Amino acid sequence: MIRSRIILLAAFLLLISSCDILRQIGEMQALSKCEFRIHSLTDIYLAGINVSKIQDISDVRPMDIMLLTSALLNNQLPLSFDLNLEVKNPNEQVASLNRLEWMLFIDDMQMLEGAISERFVTQAGETAMLPVRIGLNLAEILQGEQADKIIDFGLGLAEGSGKTTRVMVKLKPSVMVGQRSVMYPGWIEVRNEFTAQ
């Protein structure tokens, strides 16, 4: 009696495990048909200055110029922002990922790479936002460039600058299938241009 219950329990657990793996495979297939788009860049800070709120060059205060100058003299010009990815799932099934490796390019220059190790889900027929927090030291990345070019580069992301900034991310999602992480073959390239009006 006990033995038959153990066999039934083992068969039940195997069935649940198989169903779970099939679901994960389905979510991976659905992810391969999702559309990725850079929706926006938000919370843009350059050396601690919220450049998202700069509408015109007259909005740059003398204190901001002092902060930028001090940051440059110390070879520290931190730029941080949220890159908001829009993930559209046209499928009739949930799409998910467990990890997302990314590479960031601004004006065709590779800036940074990183990864998000959190599960992300887009429901069937819906669009969800996936924020990627970016932080880098512009002075280090653009070493050798003139100071005004570096500042101009960072402020080019601000509203009111009138400049167009080309942003591209390369994405490589991974999905857990059973106990294994299965990576998307190749990189997904997502491009956008932002003109700060």
N, C-alpha and C positions, 0 to 999 in steps of 0.2 A: 504494500500500500504506500509506504513512505517512498520506496524506490520509484514507483510510477508517478508520484507527485513531483519528485525531483526531475524526472525526465520531462514531464509536462512543463515545469517551470523553466528548464533549460531551453526547451523548444520555443516557449513563449518569449524568452529573453533574446534568443537568436532571431526570431521573427521581428521583434521591435528594433533590434540592431540593424537588420537588413532594410527595414522600412526607413530608418533614420539615414542610412547610407544612400538609399535611393532618393530621399528628399534632398540631401546635400548635393548629390549629383545634379538633380533637377535645378536647384538654386544656382549652381555653377553654370549650367547651360543657359539659364535665364540671364545671368550676369553678362555672358558673352554677347547678348543681343541688346544690352542696355546702351543708352546714348549718354555720353559725358559732355558737359559744357561748363566752361568757366563762367559762373554767374556774376561774380563781383569780387572786388577787393575791399575789405572793410577794416576798420580800426588800424589805420596806417600810422605808425609812429616812426619818426626819424630823430634819433638822439633824444628821445623823450618828448618830442614835440608832436602833437596830434596834427599831422599834415592833412588829414581827411577834412578838417574844418577850415583849411586855408582856401578861400575863394579867389583871392587876388593877392598880388605881391605886397599890397599895402597891409594885408593881414599879418605879415611877418613882423613880429615885434622886435625891438632892439635886443630884448632878453633872449629871443630865439636865435638871433645872429650870434650872440655871445656863446650860447650853448653849442651851436654848430661849430664855431671857431675853436672852442675849447675841446670838443670831441675830436675834431680833425687833428689838432696839435698832439693829442694823446693817442692818435691812430685808432680811435674807437668811434665809429659812426654806426651805431646799431639801428637797423631797419627791421621793423616787425609789422606783420599784417595777417589778417585772415583771408585765405584764398578759398572762396566758397564755390565748391563744385556742385553742379546740378546733375543728379543722376535720374534719368527718365527710364522707367521700366515699361516697355510696350507689351510685355508678355502677360499671359494669363496665370503666371506663377510668380511667387516671391523670388527676388534675386538678393543674394547676400554675398558679403566678403568678410573674411576674418582678419585680413592684414592687407595693407596697401602701401607698397613702396612707391616713392615719387622722386622725380628730379624736376627742379624748377629752373626755367630759362627766362630771363628778362632781356628784351632786345637782342635775342639770339645768343646771349652769353649765359652759360651754365653757372648758376649761383649756388645751388645747394641741393642736397638730397637727404631724404629721410624716410621714415615709415610710420604708419599709424597701425597700432596693433589692437584695435578694438573692432568688435563685430558691428557691421553696418548692414542694414536691411532696407530694401525698397520694395514696398508692397506691389502686387500685381496691378498694372495699369496706372501707377502713380509716379509722381516725381518727388524725390527727397533731396535735401541739401546736406552735403558732406563738407564741413569746414576743416581746412588744413591750416594749422597755425604755423606761420613761417617766421623765423628769426635769424638774422645774419648780420655780420659786421661788414658794411659796405666798404669801409676804408681798407680792410684786409683783402677783400675780394678784388677791389679795383686798385690795388697797389700800383704805384707808378703813374696813375692818372692825376691830372691837375685837380686841385682842391675844388675849384668852381664846377668842374665837370662832375665830380662825385656828388656834390650838393645838388646840382641841377638834376642828376639822375634820380636821387631820392625824392626831390620835390616834384619831379615829373609825374609822380603818382597822385599828387594832390589835385583837388578840384581847383579850377581857375587857372591852371598853369598853361592851358592851351596846347599841351604836348601830347603826343600819342605814344603810349608805352605798349610794346608787344610782349605779351605774357604767354608762355607755353609751359605745360606740365606734361611729363611722361609718367604714365601710371602702369603699375604691374600689380594687379590684385591677386590675392591668394584665398582659397576656400578650403576649409577642413572637410575632408571626406574620410569618415571613420576616424582613425588616429593620425592620418597623414595630411600634410598641408600640400595642396595642389596649386601650383602657380599658373597664372594665365600665360599662354605662350606669346612671347614678344612684349612690346610696350604699346600702350594706347597713347597716342599723341592728342592733346587737347590744346587748342590755340584760341587766343582772343586778343583784341586790341582795345585798349582803354584810352579814350581821349578825355583829358581833364578839361571840361568846358569852363 
